[in-house]
Amino acid sequence: MGIENRTEQDSNRNADSGPEIARLQTLEKKYLYWLTRIPGFGAVTIRRIWETVGSFEKAYYIEGMELKKLGILQSGKNAVRMTGGRNSFPVWSVSMTIYRRRESVS
């Protein structure tokens, strides 16, 4: 009886988190896309950023100079490009659109 209840709870938890996980994956893809659009950023640099900060969303909000201090970005020019790139690619507006859609469904 205990195992059945635990399985049912796990099933309910997965059903509830499914849309949330899909939303987070969509946002991660948006942040990854932003990184790929920065001139001078290739696959190796993007992977190093991801491995260091843990997500592409966190990478969006970290300062480029901080990544330079950590040795991830080699040039100050790339650090400035990363920080300046946020102005030309406002992921937050995409995030708010998704958030508003989610609120209207609830």
DOTI-689515 format. One record per residue: chain; x, y negated, z of N, C-alpha, C, CB in turn. Coordinates in steps of 0.1 Angstrom, whole numbers, padded with zeros to 4 digits, m for minus. Glycine has a CB too. Example, Ala and Ser with C-alpha at 12.3 -4.5 7.8 and 13.67 -1.06 7.14 Angstrom:
2
@mol->A&n_X->0132&n_Y->0057&n_Z->0078&ca_X->0123&ca_Y->0045&ca_Z->0078&c_X->0132&c_Y->0033&c_Z->0078&cb_X->0113&cb_Y->0045&cb_Z->0090
@mol->A&n_X->0128&n_Y->0022&n_Z->0071&ca_X->0137&ca_Y->0011&ca_Z->0071&c_X->0129&c_Y->0000&c_Z->0079&cb_X->0141&cb_Y->0006&cb_Z->0057
END
This chain:
106
@mol->A&n_X->0008&n_Y->0012&n_Z->0000&ca_X->0000&ca_Y->0000&ca_Z->0000&c_X->0009&c_Y->m0013&c_Z->0000&cb_X->m0009&cb_Y->0000&cb_Z->0012
@mol->A&n_X->0019&n_Y->m0013&n_Z->0007&ca_X->0028&ca_Y->m0024&ca_Z->0008&c_X->0035&c_Y->m0027&c_Z->m0005&cb_X->0039&cb_Y->m0022&cb_Z->0018
@mol->A&n_X->0039&n_Y->m0016&n_Z->m0012&ca_X->0045&ca_Y->m0018&ca_Z->m0025&c_X->0036&c_Y->m0024&c_Z->m0035&cb_X->0051&cb_Y->m0005&cb_Z->m0030
@mol->A&n_X->0023&n_Y->m0019&n_Z->m0035&ca_X->0013&ca_Y->m0023&ca_Z->m0045&c_X->0010&c_Y->m0038&c_Z->m0043&cb_X->0000&cb_Y->m0015&cb_Z->m0043
@mol->A&n_X->0009&n_Y->m0042&n_Z->m0030&ca_X->0007&ca_Y->m0057&ca_Z->m0027&c_X->0018&c_Y->m0065&c_Z->m0032&cb_X->0005&cb_Y->m0059&cb_Z->m0012
@mol->A&n_X->0031&n_Y->m0061&n_Z->m0030&ca_X->0042&ca_Y->m0068&ca_Z->m0034&c_X->0043&c_Y->m0069&c_Z->m0049&cb_X->0055&cb_Y->m0061&cb_Z->m0029
@mol->A&n_X->0040&n_Y->m0059&n_Z->m0056&ca_X->0039&ca_Y->m0059&ca_Z->m0071&c_X->0029&c_Y->m0069&c_Z->m0076&cb_X->0037&cb_Y->m0045&cb_Z->m0076
@mol->A&n_X->0017&n_Y->m0069&n_Z->m0069&ca_X->0007&ca_Y->m0078&ca_Z->m0073&c_X->0011&c_Y->m0092&c_Z->m0071&cb_X->m0006&cb_Y->m0075&cb_Z->m0066
@mol->A&n_X->0017&n_Y->m0095&n_Z->m0060&ca_X->0022&ca_Y->m0108&ca_Z->m0057&c_X->0032&c_Y->m0113&c_Z->m0067&cb_X->0028&cb_Y->m0109&cb_Z->m0042
@mol->A&n_X->0042&n_Y->m0104&n_Z->m0070&ca_X->0052&ca_Y->m0107&ca_Z->m0080&c_X->0045&c_Y->m0110&c_Z->m0094&cb_X->0062&cb_Y->m0095&cb_Z->m0082
@mol->A&n_X->0035&n_Y->m0102&n_Z->m0097&ca_X->0028&ca_Y->m0105&ca_Z->m0110&c_X->0021&c_Y->m0118&c_Z->m0110&cb_X->0018&cb_Y->m0093&cb_Z->m0112
@mol->A&n_X->0015&n_Y->m0122&n_Z->m0099&ca_X->0008&ca_Y->m0135&ca_Z->m0098&c_X->0018&c_Y->m0146&c_Z->m0098&cb_X->0000&cb_Y->m0136&cb_Z->m0085
@mol->A&n_X->0029&n_Y->m0144&n_Z->m0092&ca_X->0040&ca_Y->m0155&ca_Z->m0092&c_X->0045&c_Y->m0157&c_Z->m0106&cb_X->0051&cb_Y->m0151&cb_Z->m0082
@mol->A&n_X->0047&n_Y->m0146&n_Z->m0113&ca_X->0052&ca_Y->m0147&ca_Z->m0127&c_X->0042&c_Y->m0154&c_Z->m0136&cb_X->0056&cb_Y->m0133&cb_Z->m0132
@mol->A&n_X->0030&n_Y->m0151&n_Z->m0134&ca_X->0019&ca_Y->m0157&ca_Z->m0142&c_X->0019&c_Y->m0172&c_Z->m0140&cb_X->0006&cb_Y->m0151&cb_Z->m0139
@mol->A&n_X->0020&n_Y->m0176&n_Z->m0127&ca_X->0020&ca_Y->m0190&ca_Z->m0124&c_X->0033&c_Y->m0197&c_Z->m0129&cb_X->0019&cb_Y->m0192&cb_Z->m0109
@mol->A&n_X->0044&n_Y->m0191&n_Z->m0129&ca_X->0056&ca_Y->m0198&ca_Z->m0133&c_X->0059&c_Y->m0197&c_Z->m0148&cb_X->0068&cb_Y->m0191&cb_Z->m0125
@mol->A&n_X->0051&n_Y->m0189&n_Z->m0155&ca_X->0053&ca_Y->m0188&ca_Z->m0169&c_X->0053&c_Y->m0201&c_Z->m0177&cb_X->0043&cb_Y->m0179&cb_Z->m0175
@mol->A&n_X->0042&n_Y->m0209&n_Z->m0175&ca_X->0042&ca_Y->m0222&ca_Z->m0182&c_X->0053&c_Y->m0232&c_Z->m0177&cb_X->0028&cb_Y->m0229&cb_Z->m0180
@mol->A&n_X->0056&n_Y->m0231&n_Z->m0164&ca_X->0066&ca_Y->m0240&ca_Z->m0159&c_X->0080&c_Y->m0236&c_Z->m0165&cb_X->0067&cb_Y->m0239&cb_Z->m0144
@mol->A&n_X->0083&n_Y->m0224&n_Z->m0166&ca_X->0095&ca_Y->m0219&ca_Z->m0172&c_X->0096&c_Y->m0224&c_Z->m0187&cb_X->0097&cb_Y->m0204&cb_Z->m0171
@mol->A&n_X->0085&n_Y->m0222&n_Z->m0194&ca_X->0085&ca_Y->m0226&ca_Z->m0208&c_X->0087&c_Y->m0241&c_Z->m0209&cb_X->0071&cb_Y->m0223&cb_Z->m0214
@mol->A&n_X->0081&n_Y->m0249&n_Z->m0200&ca_X->0083&ca_Y->m0264&ca_Z->m0200&c_X->0098&c_Y->m0267&c_Z->m0198&cb_X->0074&cb_Y->m0270&cb_Z->m0190
@mol->A&n_X->0104&n_Y->m0260&n_Z->m0188&ca_X->0118&ca_Y->m0263&ca_Z->m0185&c_X->0127&c_Y->m0259&c_Z->m0197&cb_X->0122&cb_Y->m0255&cb_Z->m0172
@mol->A&n_X->0124&n_Y->m0248&n_Z->m0203&ca_X->0132&ca_Y->m0243&ca_Z->m0214&c_X->0131&c_Y->m0253&c_Z->m0226&cb_X->0128&cb_Y->m0229&cb_Z->m0219
@mol->A&n_X->0119&n_Y->m0259&n_Z->m0228&ca_X->0117&ca_Y->m0269&ca_Z->m0238&c_X->0126&c_Y->m0281&c_Z->m0235&cb_X->0102&cb_Y->m0273&cb_Z->m0240
@mol->A&n_X->0125&n_Y->m0286&n_Z->m0223&ca_X->0133&ca_Y->m0297&ca_Z->m0219&c_X->0148&c_Y->m0294&c_Z->m0221&cb_X->0130&cb_Y->m0301&cb_Z->m0205
@mol->A&n_X->0153&n_Y->m0283&n_Z->m0217&ca_X->0167&ca_Y->m0279&ca_Z->m0218&c_X->0171&c_Y->m0280&c_Z->m0233&cb_X->0170&cb_Y->m0265&cb_Z->m0213
@mol->A&n_X->0162&n_Y->m0275&n_Z->m0242&ca_X->0165&ca_Y->m0276&ca_Z->m0256&c_X->0167&c_Y->m0290&c_Z->m0261&cb_X->0155&cb_Y->m0269&cb_Z->m0264
@mol->A&n_X->0158&n_Y->m0299&n_Z->m0255&ca_X->0159&ca_Y->m0313&ca_Z->m0259&c_X->0172&c_Y->m0319&c_Z->m0254&cb_X->0147&cb_Y->m0321&cb_Z->m0252
@mol->A&n_X->0176&n_Y->m0316&n_Z->m0242&ca_X->0189&ca_Y->m0321&ca_Z->m0237&c_X->0201&c_Y->m0315&c_Z->m0245&cb_X->0191&cb_Y->m0318&cb_Z->m0222
@mol->A&n_X->0200&n_Y->m0303&n_Z->m0249&ca_X->0211&ca_Y->m0297&ca_Z->m0257&c_X->0211&c_Y->m0304&c_Z->m0270&cb_X->0208&cb_Y->m0282&cb_Z->m0258
@mol->A&n_X->0200&n_Y->m0306&n_Z->m0276&ca_X->0199&ca_Y->m0313&ca_Z->m0289&c_X->0206&c_Y->m0327&c_Z->m0288&cb_X->0185&cb_Y->m0315&cb_Z->m0294
@mol->A&n_X->0203&n_Y->m0334&n_Z->m0277&ca_X->0210&ca_Y->m0347&ca_Z->m0275&c_X->0225&c_Y->m0345&c_Z->m0275&cb_X->0205&cb_Y->m0353&cb_Z->m0262
@mol->A&n_X->0230&n_Y->m0335&n_Z->m0268&ca_X->0245&ca_Y->m0333&ca_Z->m0267&c_X->0251&c_Y->m0330&c_Z->m0281&cb_X->0248&cb_Y->m0322&cb_Z->m0258
@mol->A&n_X->0244&n_Y->m0323&n_Z->m0289&ca_X->0249&ca_Y->m0319&ca_Z->m0302&c_X->0249&c_Y->m0331&c_Z->m0312&cb_X->0240&cb_Y->m0308&cb_Z->m0308
@mol->A&n_X->0242&n_Y->m0342&n_Z->m0309&ca_X->0241&ca_Y->m0353&ca_Z->m0317&c_X->0252&c_Y->m0363&c_Z->m0314&cb_X->0228&cb_Y->m0360&cb_Z->m0316
@mol->A&n_X->0260&n_Y->m0361&n_Z->m0303&ca_X->0271&ca_Y->m0371&ca_Z->m0300&c_X->0283&c_Y->m0368&c_Z->m0308&cb_X->0274&cb_Y->m0369&cb_Z->m0285
@mol->A&n_X->0287&n_Y->m0378&n_Z->m0316&ca_X->0299&ca_Y->m0376&ca_Z->m0324&c_X->0311&c_Y->m0371&c_Z->m0316&cb_X->0303&cb_Y->m0389&cb_Z->m0332
@mol->A&n_X->0318&n_Y->m0362&n_Z->m0321&ca_X->0330&ca_Y->m0357&ca_Z->m0314&c_X->0328&c_Y->m0345&c_Z->m0304&cb_X->0337&cb_Y->m0368&cb_Z->m0306
@mol->A&n_X->0315&n_Y->m0342&n_Z->m0302&ca_X->0311&ca_Y->m0331&ca_Z->m0293&c_X->0309&c_Y->m0319&c_Z->m0301&cb_X->0299&cb_Y->m0335&cb_Z->m0284
@mol->A&n_X->0317&n_Y->m0309&n_Z->m0299&ca_X->0315&ca_Y->m0296&ca_Z->m0306&c_X->0310&c_Y->m0285&c_Z->m0296&cb_X->0328&cb_Y->m0291&cb_Z->m0312
@mol->A&n_X->0310&n_Y->m0273&n_Z->m0301&ca_X->0305&ca_Y->m0262&ca_Z->m0293&c_X->0313&c_Y->m0260&c_Z->m0280&cb_X->0304&cb_Y->m0249&cb_Z->m0301
@mol->A&n_X->0326&n_Y->m0261&n_Z->m0281&ca_X->0334&ca_Y->m0258&ca_Z->m0269&c_X->0332&c_Y->m0269&c_Z->m0258&cb_X->0349&cb_Y->m0258&cb_Z->m0273
@mol->A&n_X->0332&n_Y->m0282&n_Z->m0262&ca_X->0329&ca_Y->m0292&ca_Z->m0253&c_X->0316&c_Y->m0291&c_Z->m0246&cb_X->0330&cb_Y->m0306&cb_Z->m0260
@mol->A&n_X->0306&n_Y->m0288&n_Z->m0254&ca_X->0292&ca_Y->m0287&ca_Z->m0249&c_X->0292&c_Y->m0275&c_Z->m0239&cb_X->0282&cb_Y->m0285&cb_Z->m0260
@mol->A&n_X->0298&n_Y->m0264&n_Z->m0243&ca_X->0298&ca_Y->m0253&ca_Z->m0234&c_X->0305&c_Y->m0256&c_Z->m0220&cb_X->0305&cb_Y->m0240&cb_Z->m0240
@mol->A&n_X->0317&n_Y->m0263&n_Z->m0221&ca_X->0324&ca_Y->m0267&ca_Z->m0209&c_X->0315&c_Y->m0276&c_Z->m0200&cb_X->0337&cb_Y->m0274&cb_Z->m0213
@mol->A&n_X->0308&n_Y->m0285&n_Z->m0206&ca_X->0299&ca_Y->m0293&ca_Z->m0199&c_X->0289&c_Y->m0285&c_Z->m0192&cb_X->0292&cb_Y->m0304&cb_Z->m0208
@mol->A&n_X->0282&n_Y->m0276&n_Z->m0199&ca_X->0272&ca_Y->m0268&ca_Z->m0193&c_X->0277&c_Y->m0259&c_Z->m0182&cb_X->0266&cb_Y->m0259&cb_Z->m0204
@mol->A&n_X->0289&n_Y->m0253&n_Z->m0184&ca_X->0295&ca_Y->m0245&ca_Z->m0173&c_X->0298&c_Y->m0253&c_Z->m0161&cb_X->0307&cb_Y->m0237&cb_Z->m0179
@mol->A&n_X->0302&n_Y->m0265&n_Z->m0163&ca_X->0306&ca_Y->m0274&ca_Z->m0151&c_X->0294&c_Y->m0279&c_Z->m0144&cb_X->0314&cb_Y->m0285&cb_Z->m0156
@mol->A&n_X->0284&n_Y->m0284&n_Z->m0151&ca_X->0273&ca_Y->m0290&ca_Z->m0144&c_X->0260&c_Y->m0281&c_Z->m0142&cb_X->0268&cb_Y->m0302&cb_Z->m0151
@mol->A&n_X->0260&n_Y->m0270&n_Z->m0150&ca_X->0249&ca_Y->m0260&ca_Z->m0147&c_X->0237&c_Y->m0261&c_Z->m0156&cb_X->0245&cb_Y->m0261&cb_Z->m0133
@mol->A&n_X->0234&n_Y->m0272&n_Z->m0162&ca_X->0223&ca_Y->m0274&ca_Z->m0171&c_X->0225&c_Y->m0285&c_Z->m0181&cb_X->0210&cb_Y->m0275&cb_Z->m0163
@mol->A&n_X->0218&n_Y->m0285&n_Z->m0192&ca_X->0220&ca_Y->m0296&ca_Z->m0201&c_X->0212&c_Y->m0309&c_Z->m0196&cb_X->0214&cb_Y->m0292&cb_Z->m0215
@mol->A&n_X->0202&n_Y->m0307&n_Z->m0188&ca_X->0195&ca_Y->m0318&ca_Z->m0182&c_X->0205&c_Y->m0325&c_Z->m0172&cb_X->0183&cb_Y->m0313&cb_Z->m0174
@mol->A&n_X->0212&n_Y->m0318&n_Z->m0164&ca_X->0221&ca_Y->m0324&ca_Z->m0155&c_X->0232&c_Y->m0332&c_Z->m0163&cb_X->0228&cb_Y->m0314&cb_Z->m0145
@mol->A&n_X->0236&n_Y->m0326&n_Z->m0174&ca_X->0246&ca_Y->m0332&ca_Z->m0183&c_X->0241&c_Y->m0346&c_Z->m0188&cb_X->0250&cb_Y->m0323&cb_Z->m0194
@mol->A&n_X->0228&n_Y->m0347&n_Z->m0191&ca_X->0223&ca_Y->m0359&ca_Z->m0195&c_X->0224&c_Y->m0370&c_Z->m0185&cb_X->0208&cb_Y->m0357&cb_Z->m0199
@mol->A&n_X->0223&n_Y->m0367&n_Z->m0173&ca_X->0223&ca_Y->m0377&ca_Z->m0162&c_X->0237&c_Y->m0380&c_Z->m0156&cb_X->0214&cb_Y->m0373&cb_Z->m0151
@mol->A&n_X->0247&n_Y->m0372&n_Z->m0159&ca_X->0260&ca_Y->m0374&ca_Z->m0154&c_X->0267&c_Y->m0384&c_Z->m0162&cb_X->0268&cb_Y->m0361&cb_Z->m0153
@mol->A&n_X->0276&n_Y->m0392&n_Z->m0156&ca_X->0283&ca_Y->m0402&ca_Z->m0164&c_X->0295&c_Y->m0396&c_Z->m0171&cb_X->0289&cb_Y->m0413&cb_Z->m0154
@mol->A&n_X->0297&n_Y->m0401&n_Z->m0183&ca_X->0308&ca_Y->m0395&ca_Z->m0191&c_X->0321&c_Y->m0396&c_Z->m0185&cb_X->0308&cb_Y->m0402&cb_Z->m0205
@mol->A&n_X->0324&n_Y->m0407&n_Z->m0178&ca_X->0337&ca_Y->m0409&ca_Z->m0171&c_X->0339&c_Y->m0399&c_Z->m0160&cb_X->0338&cb_Y->m0423&cb_Z->m0165
@mol->A&n_X->0328&n_Y->m0394&n_Z->m0154&ca_X->0329&ca_Y->m0384&ca_Z->m0144&c_X->0334&c_Y->m0371&c_Z->m0150&cb_X->0315&cb_Y->m0381&cb_Z->m0137
@mol->A&n_X->0329&n_Y->m0368&n_Z->m0162&ca_X->0333&ca_Y->m0356&ca_Z->m0169&c_X->0348&c_Y->m0357&c_Z->m0173&cb_X->0324&cb_Y->m0353&cb_Z->m0181
@mol->A&n_X->0352&n_Y->m0369&n_Z->m0176&ca_X->0366&ca_Y->m0372&ca_Z->m0180&c_X->0375&c_Y->m0369&c_Z->m0168&cb_X->0368&cb_Y->m0386&cb_Z->m0185
@mol->A&n_X->0370&n_Y->m0374&n_Z->m0156&ca_X->0378&ca_Y->m0372&ca_Z->m0144&c_X->0379&c_Y->m0357&c_Z->m0141&cb_X->0371&cb_Y->m0379&cb_Z->m0132
@mol->A&n_X->0369&n_Y->m0349&n_Z->m0144&ca_X->0369&ca_Y->m0335&ca_Z->m0142&c_X->0377&c_Y->m0327&c_Z->m0152&cb_X->0355&cb_Y->m0329&cb_Z->m0141
@mol->A&n_X->0382&n_Y->m0334&n_Z->m0162&ca_X->0390&ca_Y->m0328&ca_Z->m0173&c_X->0381&c_Y->m0321&c_Z->m0184&cb_X->0399&cb_Y->m0318&cb_Z->m0167
@mol->A&n_X->0368&n_Y->m0324&n_Z->m0184&ca_X->0360&ca_Y->m0318&ca_Z->m0194&c_X->0361&c_Y->m0326&c_Z->m0207&cb_X->0345&cb_Y->m0317&cb_Z->m0189
@mol->A&n_X->0360&n_Y->m0339&n_Z->m0206&ca_X->0362&ca_Y->m0347&ca_Z->m0218&c_X->0376&c_Y->m0352&c_Z->m0218&cb_X->0352&cb_Y->m0359&cb_Z->m0218
@mol->A&n_X->0383&n_Y->m0351&n_Z->m0229&ca_X->0397&ca_Y->m0355&ca_Z->m0230&c_X->0399&c_Y->m0370&c_Z->m0232&cb_X->0403&cb_Y->m0347&cb_Z->m0241
@mol->A&n_X->0390&n_Y->m0376&n_Z->m0239&ca_X->0392&ca_Y->m0391&ca_Z->m0242&c_X->0381&c_Y->m0399&c_Z->m0236&cb_X->0392&cb_Y->m0393&cb_Z->m0257
@mol->A&n_X->0386&n_Y->m0412&n_Z->m0233&ca_X->0376&ca_Y->m0422&ca_Z->m0228&c_X->0366&c_Y->m0425&c_Z->m0238&cb_X->0384&cb_Y->m0434&cb_Z->m0223
@mol->A&n_X->0369&n_Y->m0424&n_Z->m0251&ca_X->0360&ca_Y->m0427&ca_Z->m0262&c_X->0348&c_Y->m0417&c_Z->m0261&cb_X->0367&cb_Y->m0426&cb_Z->m0275
@mol->A&n_X->0351&n_Y->m0404&n_Z->m0259&ca_X->0340&ca_Y->m0395&ca_Z->m0258&c_X->0332&c_Y->m0397&c_Z->m0246&cb_X->0346&cb_Y->m0380&cb_Z->m0258
@mol->A&n_X->0338&n_Y->m0402&n_Z->m0235&ca_X->0330&ca_Y->m0405&ca_Z->m0223&c_X->0321&c_Y->m0416&c_Z->m0225&cb_X->0340&cb_Y->m0408&cb_Z->m0211
@mol->A&n_X->0325&n_Y->m0426&n_Z->m0232&ca_X->0317&ca_Y->m0438&ca_Z->m0235&c_X->0306&c_Y->m0434&c_Z->m0245&cb_X->0325&cb_Y->m0449&cb_Z->m0241
@mol->A&n_X->0309&n_Y->m0425&n_Z->m0255&ca_X->0299&ca_Y->m0420&ca_Z->m0264&c_X->0288&c_Y->m0413&c_Z->m0257&cb_X->0305&cb_Y->m0411&cb_Z->m0275
@mol->A&n_X->0292&n_Y->m0405&n_Z->m0247&ca_X->0282&ca_Y->m0397&ca_Z->m0240&c_X->0273&c_Y->m0406&c_Z->m0232&cb_X->0289&cb_Y->m0387&cb_Z->m0231
@mol->A&n_X->0278&n_Y->m0415&n_Z->m0225&ca_X->0270&ca_Y->m0424&ca_Z->m0217&c_X->0262&c_Y->m0433&c_Z->m0226&cb_X->0279&cb_Y->m0433&cb_Z->m0208
@mol->A&n_X->0268&n_Y->m0438&n_Z->m0237&ca_X->0260&ca_Y->m0447&ca_Z->m0246&c_X->0250&c_Y->m0440&c_Z->m0254&cb_X->0270&cb_Y->m0454&cb_Z->m0255
@mol->A&n_X->0252&n_Y->m0427&n_Z->m0256&ca_X->0242&ca_Y->m0419&ca_Z->m0264&c_X->0229&c_Y->m0418&c_Z->m0258&cb_X->0248&cb_Y->m0405&cb_Z->m0266
@mol->A&n_X->0228&n_Y->m0419&n_Z->m0245&ca_X->0215&ca_Y->m0419&ca_Z->m0238&c_X->0206&c_Y->m0430&c_Z->m0243&cb_X->0217&cb_Y->m0419&cb_Z->m0223
@mol->A&n_X->0211&n_Y->m0441&n_Z->m0246&ca_X->0203&ca_Y->m0453&ca_Z->m0250&c_X->0197&c_Y->m0450&c_Z->m0263&cb_X->0212&cb_Y->m0465&cb_Z->m0251
@mol->A&n_X->0203&n_Y->m0443&n_Z->m0272&ca_X->0198&ca_Y->m0440&ca_Z->m0285&c_X->0189&c_Y->m0427&c_Z->m0286&cb_X->0209&cb_Y->m0439&cb_Z->m0295
@mol->A&n_X->0189&n_Y->m0420&n_Z->m0275&ca_X->0181&ca_Y->m0408&ca_Z->m0274&c_X->0174&c_Y->m0406&c_Z->m0261&cb_X->0190&cb_Y->m0395&cb_Z->m0277
@mol->A&n_X->0163&n_Y->m0414&n_Z->m0259&ca_X->0157&ca_Y->m0414&ca_Z->m0246&c_X->0149&c_Y->m0401&c_Z->m0243&cb_X->0147&cb_Y->m0425&cb_Z->m0245
@mol->A&n_X->0156&n_Y->m0391&n_Z->m0238&ca_X->0149&ca_Y->m0378&ca_Z->m0235&c_X->0138&c_Y->m0380&c_Z->m0225&cb_X->0159&cb_Y->m0368&cb_Z->m0229
@mol->A&n_X->0139&n_Y->m0390&n_Z->m0216&ca_X->0128&ca_Y->m0392&ca_Z->m0206&c_X->0115&c_Y->m0395&c_Z->m0213&cb_X->0132&cb_Y->m0404&cb_Z->m0197
@mol->A&n_X->0114&n_Y->m0401&n_Z->m0224&ca_X->0101&ca_Y->m0403&ca_Z->m0231&c_X->0095&c_Y->m0390&c_Z->m0236&cb_X->0103&cb_Y->m0413&cb_Z->m0243
@mol->A&n_X->0104&n_Y->m0381&n_Z->m0240&ca_X->0099&ca_Y->m0368&ca_Z->m0244&c_X->0094&c_Y->m0361&c_Z->m0232&cb_X->0110&cb_Y->m0360&cb_Z->m0251
@mol->A&n_X->0102&n_Y->m0362&n_Z->m0221&ca_X->0098&ca_Y->m0355&ca_Z->m0208&c_X->0085&c_Y->m0360&c_Z->m0203&cb_X->0109&cb_Y->m0357&cb_Z->m0198
@mol->A&n_X->0082&n_Y->m0373&n_Z->m0204&ca_X->0070&ca_Y->m0379&ca_Z->m0199&c_X->0058&c_Y->m0374&c_Z->m0207&cb_X->0071&cb_Y->m0394&cb_Z->m0199
@mol->A&n_X->0060&n_Y->m0373&n_Z->m0220&ca_X->0050&ca_Y->m0368&ca_Z->m0229&c_X->0046&c_Y->m0354&c_Z->m0225&cb_X->0054&cb_Y->m0368&cb_Z->m0244
@mol->A&n_X->0056&n_Y->m0345&n_Z->m0223&ca_X->0053&ca_Y->m0331&ca_Z->m0219&c_X->0046&c_Y->m0331&c_Z->m0205&cb_X->0066&cb_Y->m0323&cb_Z->m0218
@mol->A&n_X->0051&n_Y->m0340&n_Z->m0196&ca_X->0045&ca_Y->m0341&ca_Z->m0182&c_X->0030&c_Y->m0345&c_Z->m0183&cb_X->0053&cb_Y->m0351&cb_Z->m0174
@mol->A&n_X->0027&n_Y->m0355&n_Z->m0192&ca_X->0014&ca_Y->m0360&ca_Z->m0193&c_X->0005&c_Y->m0349&c_Z->m0198&cb_X->0013&cb_Y->m0372&cb_Z->m0202
@mol->A&n_X->0010&n_Y->m0341&n_Z->m0208&ca_X->0002&ca_Y->m0330&ca_Z->m0214&c_X->m0001&c_Y->m0320&c_Z->m0203&cb_X->0009&cb_Y->m0323&cb_Z->m0225
@mol->A&n_X->0009&n_Y->m0317&n_Z->m0194&ca_X->0007&ca_Y->m0307&ca_Z->m0184&c_X->m0003&c_Y->m0312&c_Z->m0174&cb_X->0021&cb_Y->m0305&cb_Z->m0177
@mol->A&n_X->m0003&n_Y->m0325&n_Z->m0171&ca_X->m0013&ca_Y->m0331&ca_Z->m0161&c_X->m0027&c_Y->m0330&c_Z->m0167&cb_X->m0009&cb_Y->m0345&cb_Z->m0158
@mol->A&n_X->m0028&n_Y->m0332&n_Z->m0180&ca_X->m0042&ca_Y->m0332&ca_Z->m0185&c_X->m0047&c_Y->m0318&c_Z->m0186&cb_X->m0042&cb_Y->m0338&cb_Z->m0199
@mol->A&n_X->m0039&n_Y->m0307&n_Z->m0186&ca_X->m0043&ca_Y->m0293&ca_Z->m0186&c_X->m0047&c_Y->m0289&c_Z->m0173&cb_X->m0032&cb_Y->m0284&cb_Z->m0192
@mol->A&n_X->m0041&n_Y->m0294&n_Z->m0162&ca_X->m0043&ca_Y->m0290&ca_Z->m0149&c_X->m0057&c_Y->m0294&c_Z->m0143&cb_X->m0033&cb_Y->m0295&cb_Z->m0139
END
